[in-house]
Amino acid sequence: MSVKEQLHEVADSLPEGATYEDAMQAIYVRMKFAQGKQDIAEGRFLTVEEARAKLLKWRA
């Protein structure tokens, strides 16, 4: 799906009284989900155990 099609989809999903801020937030969230899915597909993620270990290290 092209960016233009995605923008139309976001616009169509917004309520009638939506603001520009609402639209920007919806676009931002959609973009971040897409980036996250791409990261997972390319193996750029931590398991829960790895994340816990990293947090414990930072706290020490």
Secondary structure in CASP SS format (residue, H / E / C, confidence):
PFRMAT SS
TARGET T0000
AUTHOR 0000-0000-0000
METHOD secondary structure of the structure
MODEL  1
M C 1.00
S C 1.00
V H 1.00
K H 1.00
E H 1.00
Q H 1.00
L H 1.00
H H 1.00
E H 1.00
V H 1.00
A H 1.00
D H 1.00
S H 1.00
L C 1.00
P C 1.00
E C 1.00
G C 1.00
A C 1.00
T C 1.00
Y H 1.00
E H 1.00
D H 1.00
A H 1.00
M H 1.00
Q H 1.00
A H 1.00
I H 1.00
Y H 1.00
V H 1.00
R H 1.00
M H 1.00
K H 1.00
F H 1.00
A H 1.00
Q H 1.00
G H 1.00
K H 1.00
Q H 1.00
D H 1.00
I H 1.00
A H 1.00
E C 1.00
G C 1.00
R C 1.00
F C 1.00
L C 1.00
T C 1.00
V H 1.00
E H 1.00
E H 1.00
A H 1.00
R H 1.00
A H 1.00
K H 1.00
L H 1.00
L H 1.00
K H 1.00
W H 1.00
R H 1.00
A C 1.00
END
